[in-house]
Structures are given as structure tokens and as C-alpha cells.
Amino acid sequence: MINVYDTANQLEKDLRESQEYKDLQAVVAKVKADDATFAVYKKLREAQKTLQEQQMQGTLDEKVMKSLQEISQEASQYPLMMELMEKERAISVLIDDLNKIIFKPLSEVYDIEG
Amino acid sequence: MINVYDTANQLEKDLRESQEYKDLQAVVAKVKADDATFAVYKKLREAQKTLQEQQMQGTLDEKVMKSLQEISQEASQYPLMMELMEKERAISVLIDDLNKIIFKPLSEVYDIEG
């Protein structure tokens, strides 16, 4: 019997063992250990969360966009934040690839307009 | 060597073989074969796409919400659309489960506020 859950659990383990994941873990630990960087990190997350919530509710306002821009600029002064973003980009590429592979059957089934 | 891509490809195959996927494929084929149902199906997709685009741009308006509501109500008159939604719910549960399993390492790495 095919067990899709067993395979998913294997993929979870593989992801955990990937270089991209280990690099991300390492830089997050460094960010957390540095008070100044961690403060700007938390500020940035908060601003991103607010933006996302507003997008979902369709109430996006200019002030929030501008504030996020300013915090992003501030964050870019911190070398550890730059390193974090680099590692996040790397793992994003991997995650996007995985999603494209795994969920190809779904996009196929919905590609029925043509 | 661990190959996360091999595992992802295996998961894609397993998903394709799952009962949830086969059921979805079957009902989509039936929807496509029935002109009246397929017309309302396409109308519903279009309305959902418009709503999503507006959400992303933060320009969600009442008219679009109301129009989607009306089309959803119309769609619910079609037995095949009801069957489609049921099969979509079933596969959504599976997909959510898979995502939770696979990407648990990511939520862990970001759970650093505590």
C-alpha cells in the first residue's frame, strides 16, 4: 500500500538534513544571540505580519507600507540580517522547487480550461 | 547522500496515486463534460481569481465579494459542483497535512520569539 504520509515524513527529515536548512538554523541562532540584531529582526517580522493581515482584509494602507520600507532599510544595516536574508532566499528556492514538484498533480488537474 | 528532490518526486507519485487525488480527477472530468456545470465552474474560478488579486493589491471591494457570493450560491444548485467541492475539501485536508509535516522544520526554526 502506498503511504503518502510516510513519504512526507521522509521529506521532512531530508529537508532538515539539507545544507539550506542547516545554514538557516545557524544564522537564526546568531541573530537570536545578538540583542541589537534580534530587536530589529522582531520589528521587521511584526511589520511584515501587519502588512499581510491588511492584505488579507483588503485594508492595506500607505503608512504600513512606508513603515515596512523604513524598517527593511534599517535592517539592511545589520550584517547578520543580510546574512539571514541570503539564507532565506536560498531555502526559498528549495521550498519553491519542492512545492512545484509535489503539487504538480494538482495544477494538472485544474488545467482544464485549455 | 540525501536527495531531497528524489523524495519530493516520490511524494508527487504517491499523491497522484492517492484516493483523494483520483476522486478529484474523476469529478473534474465530469464537470468538464457537462456544459452547464462547466460554465458555472469557470465563472466561479474567475470570480475567485479577481477576489484574490484584489486582496493582494489591498483593493478589495464589496461588489466583488457580493458577486462571488452570488456565483457560489448559483454553483451550489449544480450537483456536480457540490461533488467537486466535497472532493476539493477532502484533498485540501490531505494537502494541509502534508504541508504541516514537510515544513515543520521551517516553523521550528522561526519559533524563536519564545
gemmi code that builds the backbone of each chain (N, CA, C; Angstrom):
import gemmi

chains = {
    "A": [
        ("MET", (0.835, -1.209, 0.000), (0.000, 0.000, 0.000), (0.866, 1.254, 0.000)),
        ("ILE", (0.461, 2.191, -0.816), (1.184, 3.462, -0.858), (0.854, 4.265, 0.391)),
        ("ASN", (1.866, 4.800, 1.030), (1.567, 5.671, 2.156), (2.217, 7.032, 1.975)),
        ("VAL", (1.371, 7.958, 1.540), (1.814, 9.305, 1.249), (2.388, 9.980, 2.505)),
        ("TYR", (1.878, 9.582, 3.670), (2.365, 10.179, 4.920), (3.792, 9.743, 5.250)),
        ("ASP", (4.107, 8.479, 4.971), (5.484, 8.007, 5.195), (6.462, 8.812, 4.346)),
        ("THR", (6.086, 9.024, 3.091), (6.967, 9.777, 2.196), (7.108, 11.228, 2.669)),
        ("ALA", (6.002, 11.807, 3.127), (6.051, 13.186, 3.634), (6.982, 13.276, 4.842)),
        ("ASN", (6.915, 12.277, 5.713), (7.803, 12.270, 6.881), (9.264, 12.136, 6.477)),
        ("GLN", (9.510, 11.350, 5.428), (10.878, 11.218, 4.922), (11.368, 12.562, 4.379)),
        ("LEU", (10.478, 13.247, 3.665), (10.847, 14.542, 3.084), (11.142, 15.566, 4.184)),
        ("GLU", (10.376, 15.497, 5.253), (10.624, 16.379, 6.399), (12.040, 16.140, 6.936)),
        ("LYS", (12.424, 14.877, 7.043), (13.776, 14.538, 7.531), (14.837, 15.039, 6.555)),
        ("ASP", (14.591, 14.821, 5.265), (15.560, 15.244, 4.241), (15.748, 16.760, 4.259)),
        ("LEU", (14.632, 17.471, 4.420), (14.700, 18.933, 4.466), (15.549, 19.382, 5.655)),
        ("ARG", (15.326, 18.723, 6.782), (16.076, 19.023, 7.998), (17.582, 18.778, 7.814)),
        ("GLU", (17.931, 17.817, 6.973), (19.338, 17.473, 6.751), (19.971, 18.297, 5.626)),
        ("SER", (19.149, 19.079, 4.924), (19.684, 19.819, 3.772), (20.614, 20.941, 4.226)),
        ("GLN", (21.570, 21.285, 3.367), (22.510, 22.364, 3.680), (21.759, 23.677, 3.878)),
        ("GLU", (20.755, 23.906, 3.032), (19.983, 25.148, 3.111), (19.351, 25.313, 4.492)),
        ("TYR", (18.818, 24.204, 5.020), (18.162, 24.282, 6.326), (19.175, 24.486, 7.451)),
        ("LYS", (20.287, 23.762, 7.358), (21.317, 23.898, 8.398), (21.876, 25.321, 8.431)),
        ("ASP", (22.078, 25.893, 7.245), (22.576, 27.274, 7.167), (21.585, 28.253, 7.793)),
        ("LEU", (20.302, 28.037, 7.490), (19.274, 28.927, 8.029), (19.227, 28.841, 9.555)),
        ("GLN", (19.242, 27.604, 10.057), (19.250, 27.393, 11.510), (20.419, 28.123, 12.168)),
        ("ALA", (21.590, 28.001, 11.543), (22.801, 28.594, 12.119), (22.688, 30.112, 12.189)),
        ("VAL", (22.190, 30.725, 11.108), (22.137, 32.187, 11.105), (21.030, 32.692, 12.034)),
        ("VAL", (19.929, 31.949, 12.139), (18.865, 32.351, 13.063), (19.391, 32.318, 14.502)),
        ("ALA", (20.199, 31.311, 14.818), (20.789, 31.228, 16.162), (21.691, 32.434, 16.426)),
        ("LYS", (22.439, 32.848, 15.393), (23.321, 34.006, 15.554), (22.511, 35.293, 15.744)),
        ("VAL", (21.426, 35.416, 14.981), (20.559, 36.596, 15.113), (19.996, 36.664, 16.531)),
        ("LYS", (19.555, 35.523, 17.010), (18.943, 35.470, 18.330), (19.949, 35.835, 19.434)),
        ("ALA", (21.212, 35.495, 19.200), (22.248, 35.726, 20.212), (22.735, 37.174, 20.236)),
        ("ASP", (22.348, 37.954, 19.219), (22.816, 39.340, 19.146), (21.642, 40.292, 19.423)),
        ("ASP", (21.659, 40.927, 20.603), (20.498, 41.709, 21.050), (20.026, 42.757, 20.048)),
        ("ALA", (20.965, 43.540, 19.507), (20.581, 44.631, 18.602), (19.956, 44.071, 17.329)),
        ("THR", (20.574, 43.024, 16.771), (20.043, 42.422, 15.548), (18.688, 41.773, 15.809)),
        ("PHE", (18.578, 41.118, 16.954), (17.331, 40.422, 17.271), (16.180, 41.424, 17.423)),
        ("ALA", (16.493, 42.600, 17.967), (15.458, 43.629, 18.128), (14.929, 44.081, 16.769)),
        ("VAL", (15.843, 44.341, 15.828), (15.404, 44.803, 14.509), (14.713, 43.661, 13.754)),
        ("TYR", (15.177, 42.439, 13.995), (14.535, 41.254, 13.410), (13.073, 41.172, 13.836)),
        ("LYS", (12.828, 41.345, 15.139), (11.457, 41.242, 15.647), (10.583, 42.378, 15.111)),
        ("LYS", (11.174, 43.559, 14.998), (10.444, 44.715, 14.466), (10.028, 44.447, 13.009)),
        ("LEU", (10.949, 43.870, 12.251), (10.678, 43.575, 10.843), (9.561, 42.534, 10.700)),
        ("ARG", (9.642, 41.459, 11.487), (8.600, 40.414, 11.458), (7.227, 41.009, 11.766)),
        ("GLU", (7.199, 41.851, 12.787), (5.944, 42.470, 13.214), (5.330, 43.280, 12.068)),
        ("ALA", (6.189, 44.072, 11.404), (5.719, 44.915, 10.297), (5.228, 44.052, 9.132)),
        ("GLN", (5.937, 42.957, 8.865), (5.520, 42.061, 7.777), (4.172, 41.416, 8.097)),
        ("LYS", (3.991, 41.062, 9.365), (2.735, 40.441, 9.793), (1.567, 41.409, 9.615)),
        ("THR", (1.783, 42.651, 10.027), (0.742, 43.677, 9.881), (0.360, 43.849, 8.414)),
        ("LEU", (1.380, 43.922, 7.554), (1.128, 44.076, 6.121), (0.294, 42.910, 5.582)),
        ("GLN", (0.680, 41.699, 5.956), (-0.046, 40.506, 5.491), (-1.498, 40.517, 5.951)),
        ("GLU", (-1.702, 40.876, 7.220), (-3.064, 40.926, 7.761), (-3.909, 41.931, 6.993)),
        ("GLN", (-3.297, 43.097, 6.720), (-4.038, 44.122, 5.975), (-4.349, 43.648, 4.558)),
        ("GLN", (-3.390, 42.957, 3.938), (-3.630, 42.432, 2.590), (-4.821, 41.484, 2.592)),
        ("MET", (-4.870, 40.596, 3.581), (-5.955, 39.624, 3.668), (-7.302, 40.312, 3.837)),
        ("GLN", (-7.289, 41.420, 4.596), (-8.546, 42.122, 4.874), (-8.864, 43.163, 3.810)),
        ("GLY", (-7.928, 43.354, 2.875), (-8.144, 44.350, 1.830), (-8.131, 45.770, 2.361)),
        ("THR", (-7.353, 46.011, 3.445), (-7.314, 47.352, 4.042), (-5.889, 47.898, 4.087)),
        ("LEU", (-5.101, 47.500, 3.094), (-3.701, 47.915, 3.031), (-3.578, 49.438, 2.997)),
        ("ASP", (-2.815, 50.022, 3.935), (-2.624, 51.472, 3.838), (-1.157, 51.867, 3.650)),
        ("GLU", (-0.993, 53.057, 3.078), (0.329, 53.577, 2.704), (1.287, 53.623, 3.894)),
        ("LYS", (0.764, 54.029, 5.053), (1.597, 54.175, 6.247), (2.319, 52.875, 6.588)),
        ("VAL", (1.570, 51.771, 6.526), (2.137, 50.465, 6.859), (3.220, 50.073, 5.850)),
        ("MET", (2.949, 50.348, 4.572), (3.923, 50.061, 3.518), (5.206, 50.851, 3.752)),
        ("LYS", (5.038, 52.137, 4.079), (6.193, 53.009, 4.265), (6.990, 52.577, 5.496)),
        ("SER", (6.278, 52.236, 6.552), (6.929, 51.795, 7.781), (7.742, 50.520, 7.532)),
        ("LEU", (7.174, 49.600, 6.758), (7.896, 48.365, 6.439), (9.159, 48.666, 5.635)),
        ("GLN", (9.034, 49.609, 4.720), (10.176, 50.017, 3.897), (11.304, 50.570, 4.771)),
        ("GLU", (10.925, 51.419, 5.724), (11.918, 52.027, 6.615), (12.612, 50.982, 7.484)),
        ("ILE", (11.810, 50.061, 8.024), (12.394, 49.017, 8.878), (13.313, 48.107, 8.054)),
        ("SER", (12.910, 47.822, 6.807), (13.755, 46.999, 5.934), (15.096, 47.678, 5.698)),
        ("GLN", (15.027, 48.988, 5.496), (16.250, 49.758, 5.272), (17.142, 49.710, 6.523)),
        ("GLU", (16.510, 49.892, 7.669), (17.240, 49.829, 8.937), (17.886, 48.443, 9.091)),
        ("ALA", (17.107, 47.401, 8.809), (17.594, 46.022, 8.967), (18.810, 45.762, 8.086)),
        ("SER", (18.815, 46.397, 6.905), (19.907, 46.144, 5.959), (21.245, 46.700, 6.457)),
        ("GLN", (21.219, 47.489, 7.543), (22.464, 47.964, 8.162), (23.115, 46.872, 9.017)),
        ("TYR", (22.369, 45.819, 9.330), (22.881, 44.774, 10.222), (23.398, 43.590, 9.404)),
        ("PRO", (24.711, 43.341, 9.469), (25.296, 42.249, 8.675), (24.592, 40.904, 8.890)),
        ("LEU", (24.198, 40.627, 10.141), (23.538, 39.342, 10.404), (22.169, 39.263, 9.730)),
        ("MET", (21.495, 40.412, 9.621), (20.196, 40.430, 8.935), (20.391, 40.167, 7.445)),
        ("MET", (21.468, 40.721, 6.895), (21.764, 40.483, 5.481), (22.066, 39.002, 5.242)),
        ("GLU", (22.809, 38.425, 6.192), (23.140, 37.008, 6.079), (21.868, 36.156, 6.188)),
        ("LEU", (20.997, 36.547, 7.127), (19.726, 35.840, 7.292), (18.924, 35.867, 5.993)),
        ("MET", (18.828, 37.060, 5.391), (18.036, 37.187, 4.154), (18.619, 36.337, 3.031)),
        ("GLU", (19.942, 36.276, 2.985), (20.601, 35.452, 1.963), (20.232, 33.973, 2.160)),
        ("LYS", (20.281, 33.513, 3.401), (19.960, 32.108, 3.681), (18.473, 31.831, 3.467)),
        ("GLU", (17.653, 32.849, 3.733), (16.211, 32.696, 3.494), (15.917, 32.578, 2.005)),
        ("ARG", (16.649, 33.369, 1.218), (16.471, 33.275, -0.239), (16.848, 31.878, -0.716)),
        ("ALA", (17.956, 31.360, -0.184), (18.426, 30.033, -0.607), (17.396, 28.951, -0.280)),
        ("ILE", (16.849, 28.998, 0.925), (15.886, 27.946, 1.281), (14.559, 28.164, 0.555)),
        ("SER", (14.234, 29.406, 0.230), (13.018, 29.685, -0.552), (13.067, 29.012, -1.910)),
        ("VAL", (14.237, 29.054, -2.529), (14.403, 28.418, -3.837), (14.123, 26.922, -3.710)),
        ("LEU", (14.692, 26.316, -2.667), (14.477, 24.885, -2.426), (12.991, 24.580, -2.185)),
        ("ILE", (12.371, 25.369, -1.307), (10.956, 25.163, -0.962), (10.056, 25.318, -2.197)),
        ("ASP", (10.344, 26.352, -2.996), (9.563, 26.553, -4.224), (9.692, 25.352, -5.148)),
        ("ASP", (10.922, 24.860, -5.286), (11.154, 23.675, -6.118), (10.341, 22.492, -5.605)),
        ("LEU", (10.410, 22.259, -4.299), (9.694, 21.121, -3.712), (8.197, 21.254, -3.949)),
        ("ASN", (7.675, 22.457, -3.696), (6.240, 22.678, -3.902), (5.832, 22.434, -5.349)),
        ("LYS", (6.673, 22.905, -6.270), (6.355, 22.716, -7.689), (6.303, 21.233, -8.030)),
        ("ILE", (7.265, 20.475, -7.503), (7.312, 19.033, -7.782), (6.106, 18.329, -7.166)),
        ("ILE", (5.941, 18.514, -5.864), (4.937, 17.743, -5.124), (3.527, 18.023, -5.629)),
        ("PHE", (3.248, 19.313, -5.886), (1.866, 19.676, -6.177), (1.573, 19.841, -7.667)),
        ("LYS", (2.484, 19.334, -8.498), (2.247, 19.343, -9.939), (0.950, 18.611, -10.297)),
        ("PRO", (0.650, 17.473, -9.657), (-0.613, 16.800, -9.985), (-1.828, 17.716, -9.823)),
        ("LEU", (-1.785, 18.596, -8.810), (-2.922, 19.489, -8.585), (-3.056, 20.529, -9.687)),
        ("SER", (-1.926, 21.123, -10.093), (-2.053, 22.128, -11.151), (-2.494, 21.453, -12.449)),
        ("GLU", (-2.096, 20.221, -12.646), (-2.543, 19.484, -13.831), (-4.050, 19.272, -13.833)),
        ("VAL", (-4.568, 18.860, -12.695), (-5.992, 18.524, -12.643), (-6.844, 19.772, -12.883)),
        ("TYR", (-6.313, 20.929, -12.494), (-7.084, 22.155, -12.675), (-6.837, 22.829, -14.015)),
        ("ASP", (-5.876, 22.321, -14.743), (-5.574, 22.914, -16.038), (-6.553, 22.364, -17.070)),
        ("ILE", (-7.824, 22.717, -16.898), (-8.852, 22.105, -17.743), (-9.520, 23.119, -18.664)),
        ("GLU", (-9.054, 24.354, -18.576), (-9.648, 25.385, -19.432), (-9.276, 25.153, -20.898)),
        ("GLY", (-8.034, 24.663, -21.103), (-7.493, 24.567, -22.463), (-8.126, 23.453, -23.291)),
    ],
    "B": [
        ("MET", (24.252, 9.871, 0.072), (23.849, 11.288, 0.092), (22.331, 11.410, 0.095)),
        ("ILE", (21.858, 12.302, 0.924), (20.420, 12.562, 0.975), (20.008, 13.345, -0.262)),
        ("ASN", (18.950, 12.915, -0.904), (18.467, 13.718, -2.014), (17.002, 14.083, -1.823)),
        ("VAL", (16.834, 15.307, -1.363), (15.513, 15.817, -1.051), (14.622, 15.828, -2.306)),
        ("TYR", (15.242, 15.986, -3.470), (14.463, 16.014, -4.711), (13.895, 14.638, -5.065)),
        ("ASP", (14.671, 13.582, -4.804), (14.162, 12.227, -5.048), (12.925, 11.965, -4.196)),
        ("THR", (13.014, 12.366, -2.933), (11.877, 12.148, -2.034), (10.666, 12.959, -2.486)),
        ("ALA", (10.912, 14.197, -2.927), (9.811, 15.034, -3.413), (9.144, 14.393, -4.627)),
        ("ASN", (9.950, 13.829, -5.512), (9.384, 13.156, -6.684), (8.565, 11.931, -6.292)),
        ("GLN", (9.032, 11.223, -5.261), (8.273, 10.073, -4.765), (6.926, 10.538, -4.196)),
        ("LEU", (6.960, 11.649, -3.476), (5.730, 12.171, -2.875), (4.746, 12.606, -3.958)),
        ("GLU", (5.271, 13.182, -5.017), (4.418, 13.564, -6.153), (3.700, 12.327, -6.702)),
        ("LYS", (4.440, 11.227, -6.832), (3.841, 9.978, -7.336), (2.790, 9.454, -6.360)),
        ("ASP", (3.126, 9.488, -5.065), (2.194, 8.987, -4.047), (0.901, 9.804, -4.039)),
        ("LEU", (1.058, 11.118, -4.188), (-0.116, 11.997, -4.207), (-1.014, 11.641, -5.387)),
        ("ARG", (-0.378, 11.415, -6.526), (-1.094, 11.046, -7.740), (-1.859, 9.725, -7.577)),
        ("GLU", (-1.324, 8.828, -6.756), (-1.944, 7.516, -6.543), (-2.973, 7.532, -5.412)),
        ("SER", (-3.054, 8.647, -4.699), (-3.952, 8.682, -3.535), (-5.413, 8.682, -3.975)),
        ("GLN", (-6.273, 8.151, -3.110), (-7.705, 8.103, -3.411), (-8.250, 9.517, -3.584)),
        ("GLU", (-7.782, 10.425, -2.733), (-8.258, 11.812, -2.785), (-7.992, 12.422, -4.158)),
        ("TYR", (-6.816, 12.142, -4.701), (-6.467, 12.720, -6.000), (-7.276, 12.083, -7.119)),
        ("LYS", (-7.416, 10.764, -7.054), (-8.187, 10.068, -8.096), (-9.644, 10.536, -8.106)),
        ("ASP", (-10.204, 10.721, -6.910), (-11.586, 11.211, -6.809), (-11.720, 12.608, -7.409)),
        ("LEU", (-10.734, 13.456, -7.110), (-10.777, 14.826, -7.625), (-10.700, 14.830, -9.152)),
        ("GLN", (-9.758, 14.043, -9.679), (-9.613, 13.923, -11.131), (-10.923, 13.493, -11.786)),
        ("ALA", (-11.566, 12.500, -11.176), (-12.797, 11.947, -11.746), (-13.901, 12.995, -11.787)),
        ("VAL", (-14.047, 13.755, -10.697), (-15.146, 14.720, -10.667), (-14.845, 15.915, -11.580)),
        ("VAL", (-13.573, 16.298, -11.683), (-13.219, 17.388, -12.598), (-13.542, 16.985, -14.042)),
        ("ALA", (-13.282, 15.731, -14.382), (-13.608, 15.244, -15.728), (-15.113, 15.312, -15.975)),
        ("LYS", (-15.893, 14.974, -14.945), (-17.354, 15.027, -15.087), (-17.837, 16.469, -15.248)),
        ("VAL", (-17.241, 17.373, -14.474), (-17.602, 18.795, -14.578), (-17.316, 19.292, -15.993)),
        ("LYS", (-16.152, 18.921, -16.496), (-15.739, 19.385, -17.815), (-16.666, 18.856, -18.916)),
        ("ALA", (-17.204, 17.665, -18.695), (-18.050, 17.027, -19.709), (-19.478, 17.571, -19.711)),
        ("ASP", (-19.821, 18.347, -18.674), (-21.192, 18.864, -18.580), (-21.187, 20.380, -18.832)),
        ("ASP", (-21.706, 20.786, -19.994), (-21.577, 22.186, -20.420), (-22.080, 23.197, -19.392)),
        ("ALA", (-23.274, 22.960, -18.849), (-23.868, 23.931, -17.928), (-23.029, 24.042, -16.659)),
        ("THR", (-22.613, 22.888, -16.123), (-21.793, 22.894, -14.908), (-20.438, 23.539, -15.180)),
        ("PHE", (-19.870, 23.230, -16.329), (-18.547, 23.765, -16.653), (-18.594, 25.291, -16.784)),
        ("ALA", (-19.701, 25.801, -17.306), (-19.849, 27.257, -17.441), (-19.849, 27.928, -16.064)),
        ("VAL", (-20.614, 27.373, -15.131), (-20.684, 27.978, -13.796), (-19.355, 27.775, -13.056)),
        ("TYR", (-18.709, 26.657, -13.326), (-17.386, 26.388, -12.758), (-16.396, 27.476, -13.169)),
        ("LYS", (-16.387, 27.797, -14.468), (-15.445, 28.802, -14.967), (-15.762, 30.187, -14.405)),
        ("LYS", (-17.053, 30.475, -14.277), (-17.478, 31.759, -13.712), (-16.993, 31.889, -12.262)),
        ("LEU", (-17.122, 30.795, -11.521), (-16.710, 30.795, -10.114), (-15.199, 30.999, -9.985)),
        ("ARG", (-14.427, 30.278, -10.787), (-12.957, 30.420, -10.769), (-12.543, 31.861, -11.058)),
        ("GLU", (-13.195, 32.435, -12.065), (-12.883, 33.806, -12.471), (-13.114, 34.774, -11.305)),
        ("ALA", (-14.264, 34.597, -10.635), (-14.608, 35.475, -9.512), (-13.627, 35.292, -8.356)),
        ("GLN", (-13.213, 34.042, -8.117), (-12.249, 33.779, -7.040), (-10.904, 34.415, -7.359)),
        ("LYS", (-10.520, 34.362, -8.634), (-9.248, 34.947, -9.060), (-9.263, 36.463, -8.852)),
        ("THR", (-10.362, 37.089, -9.248), (-10.493, 38.536, -9.078), (-10.378, 38.916, -7.604)),
        ("LEU", (-11.071, 38.158, -6.752), (-11.019, 38.424, -5.313), (-9.586, 38.327, -4.789)),
        ("GLN", (-8.885, 37.262, -5.188), (-7.501, 37.065, -4.739), (-6.596, 38.203, -5.188)),
        ("GLU", (-6.760, 38.614, -6.449), (-5.940, 39.710, -6.974), (-6.180, 40.985, -6.183)),
        ("GLN", (-7.460, 41.246, -5.897), (-7.785, 42.450, -5.130), (-7.209, 42.369, -3.720)),
        ("GLN", (-7.278, 41.180, -3.120), (-6.708, 41.012, -1.776), (-5.219, 41.333, -1.778)),
        ("MET", (-4.509, 40.826, -2.801), (-3.068, 41.051, -2.890), (-2.747, 42.533, -3.036)),
        ("GLN", (-3.611, 43.241, -3.775), (-3.363, 44.663, -4.028), (-3.956, 45.548, -2.938)),
        ("GLY", (-4.692, 44.925, -2.002), (-5.319, 45.699, -0.942), (-6.430, 46.597, -1.446)),
        ("THR", (-7.116, 46.168, -2.524), (-8.185, 46.994, -3.100), (-9.509, 46.235, -3.147)),
        ("LEU", (-9.694, 45.357, -2.174), (-10.899, 44.523, -2.114), (-12.156, 45.394, -2.054)),
        ("ASP", (-13.098, 45.195, -2.986), (-14.339, 45.964, -2.863), (-15.571, 45.074, -2.687)),
        ("GLU", (-16.593, 45.693, -2.084), (-17.829, 44.992, -1.712), (-18.485, 44.297, -2.902)),
        ("LYS", (-18.468, 44.979, -4.052), (-19.123, 44.452, -5.250), (-18.582, 43.074, -5.617)),
        ("VAL", (-17.246, 42.956, -5.580), (-16.601, 41.693, -5.937), (-16.976, 40.596, -4.944)),
        ("MET", (-17.002, 40.951, -3.657), (-17.386, 39.994, -2.616), (-18.812, 39.507, -2.850)),
        ("LYS", (-19.698, 40.453, -3.150), (-21.108, 40.118, -3.330), (-21.292, 39.248, -4.575)),
        ("SER", (-20.584, 39.605, -5.632), (-20.669, 38.844, -6.874), (-20.198, 37.404, -6.657)),
        ("LEU", (-19.118, 37.243, -5.897), (-18.616, 35.896, -5.606), (-19.642, 35.097, -4.807)),
        ("GLN", (-20.285, 35.780, -3.866), (-21.309, 35.137, -3.048), (-22.461, 34.628, -3.920)),
        ("GLU", (-22.884, 35.474, -4.854), (-23.994, 35.108, -5.739), (-23.633, 33.922, -6.633)),
        ("ILE", (-22.416, 33.973, -7.188), (-21.988, 32.878, -8.063), (-21.861, 31.574, -7.264)),
        ("SER", (-21.373, 31.683, -6.027), (-21.258, 30.491, -5.174), (-22.631, 29.875, -4.936)),
        ("GLN", (-23.605, 30.761, -4.709), (-24.973, 30.296, -4.476), (-25.514, 29.595, -5.734)),
        ("GLU", (-25.264, 30.217, -6.879), (-25.689, 29.635, -8.154), (-25.032, 28.259, -8.338)),
        ("ALA", (-23.720, 28.203, -8.067), (-22.971, 26.959, -8.253), (-23.523, 25.838, -7.384)),
        ("SER", (-24.014, 26.218, -6.195), (-24.496, 25.192, -5.259), (-25.776, 24.509, -5.757)),
        ("GLN", (-26.377, 25.052, -6.830), (-27.544, 24.399, -7.445), (-27.120, 23.223, -8.330)),
        ("TYR", (-25.826, 23.137, -8.651), (-25.353, 22.098, -9.563), (-24.757, 20.931, -8.772)),
        ("PRO", (-25.397, 19.762, -8.849), (-24.916, 18.600, -8.075), (-23.434, 18.300, -8.313)),
        ("LEU", (-22.977, 18.449, -9.565), (-21.567, 18.153, -9.849), (-20.631, 19.155, -9.171)),
        ("MET", (-21.096, 20.396, -9.038), (-20.282, 21.400, -8.345), (-20.191, 21.063, -6.856)),
        ("MET", (-21.297, 20.568, -6.303), (-21.284, 20.168, -4.898), (-20.325, 18.995, -4.687)),
        ("GLU", (-20.360, 18.075, -5.656), (-19.467, 16.915, -5.572), (-18.007, 17.366, -5.685)),
        ("LEU", (-17.771, 18.302, -6.606), (-16.415, 18.841, -6.776), (-15.911, 19.465, -5.475)),
        ("MET", (-16.773, 20.279, -4.845), (-16.358, 20.955, -3.608), (-16.057, 19.948, -2.504)),
        ("GLU", (-16.848, 18.878, -2.467), (-16.621, 17.834, -1.462), (-15.246, 17.187, -1.679)),
        ("LYS", (-14.928, 16.873, -2.933), (-13.640, 16.237, -3.232), (-12.484, 17.212, -3.017)),
        ("GLU", (-12.753, 18.504, -3.258), (-11.721, 19.519, -3.012), (-11.432, 19.650, -1.523)),
        ("ARG", (-12.507, 19.571, -0.734), (-12.301, 19.626, 0.723), (-11.458, 18.443, 1.173)),
        ("ALA", (-11.757, 17.262, 0.636), (-11.025, 16.053, 1.033), (-9.538, 16.174, 0.695)),
        ("ILE", (-9.243, 16.647, -0.513), (-7.828, 16.733, -0.880), (-7.141, 17.886, -0.142)),
        ("SER", (-7.900, 18.919, 0.203), (-7.335, 20.024, 0.995), (-6.830, 19.539, 2.342)),
        ("VAL", (-7.605, 18.645, 2.957), (-7.205, 18.096, 4.254), (-5.870, 17.370, 4.103)),
        ("LEU", (-5.769, 16.561, 3.047), (-4.530, 15.825, 2.785), (-3.354, 16.786, 2.546)),
        ("ILE", (-3.580, 17.778, 1.683), (-2.530, 18.750, 1.347), (-2.071, 19.524, 2.593)),
        ("ASP", (-3.043, 19.943, 3.411), (-2.693, 20.656, 4.649), (-1.838, 19.779, 5.550)),
        ("ASP", (-2.237, 18.509, 5.667), (-1.464, 17.565, 6.479), (-0.037, 17.458, 5.957)),
        ("LEU", (0.091, 17.277, 4.639), (1.419, 17.122, 4.040), (2.265, 18.363, 4.293)),
        ("ASN", (1.665, 19.537, 4.064), (2.405, 20.783, 4.288), (2.861, 20.922, 5.734)),
        ("LYS", (1.971, 20.549, 6.655), (2.329, 20.650, 8.074), (3.514, 19.746, 8.388)),
        ("ILE", (3.484, 18.533, 7.843), (4.573, 17.577, 8.100), (5.878, 18.074, 7.482)),
        ("ILE", (5.832, 18.348, 6.179), (7.060, 18.647, 5.432), (7.737, 19.908, 5.953)),
        ("PHE", (6.916, 20.931, 6.229), (7.513, 22.229, 6.540), (7.578, 22.533, 8.034)),
        ("LYS", (7.399, 21.487, 8.853), (7.555, 21.657, 10.297), (8.948, 22.197, 10.651)),
        ("PRO", (10.013, 21.722, 9.997), (11.335, 22.267, 10.322), (11.394, 23.789, 10.187)),
        ("LEU", (10.680, 24.328, 9.192), (10.703, 25.778, 8.990), (9.986, 26.520, 10.105)),
        ("SER", (8.816, 26.013, 10.511), (8.121, 26.724, 11.585), (8.930, 26.624, 12.873)),
        ("GLU", (9.639, 25.525, 13.051), (10.501, 25.386, 14.232), (11.614, 26.418, 14.249)),
        ("VAL", (12.258, 26.581, 13.105), (13.414, 27.473, 13.063), (12.994, 28.915, 13.331)),
        ("TYR", (11.752, 29.239, 12.952), (11.297, 30.612, 13.160), (10.623, 30.828, 14.507)),
        ("ASP", (10.411, 29.753, 15.215), (9.758, 29.870, 16.518), (10.803, 30.263, 17.558)),
        ("ILE", (11.325, 31.480, 17.403), (12.448, 31.880, 18.263), (12.080, 33.021, 19.194)),
        ("GLU", (10.824, 33.450, 19.098), (10.395, 34.560, 19.962), (10.327, 34.109, 21.420)),
        ("GLY", (9.925, 32.833, 21.610), (9.638, 32.332, 22.962), (10.892, 32.117, 23.801)),
    ],
}
model = gemmi.Model(1)
for chain_id, residues in chains.items():
    chain = gemmi.Chain(chain_id)
    for i, (resn, *xyz) in enumerate(residues, 1):
        res = gemmi.Residue()
        res.name, res.seqid = resn, gemmi.SeqId(i, " ")
        for name, pos in zip(("N", "CA", "C"), xyz):
            atom = gemmi.Atom()
            atom.name, atom.element = name, gemmi.Element(name[0])
            atom.pos, atom.b_iso = gemmi.Position(*pos), 0.0
            res.add_atom(atom)
        chain.add_residue(res)
    model.add_chain(chain)
structure = gemmi.Structure()
structure.add_model(model)
structure.setup_entities()
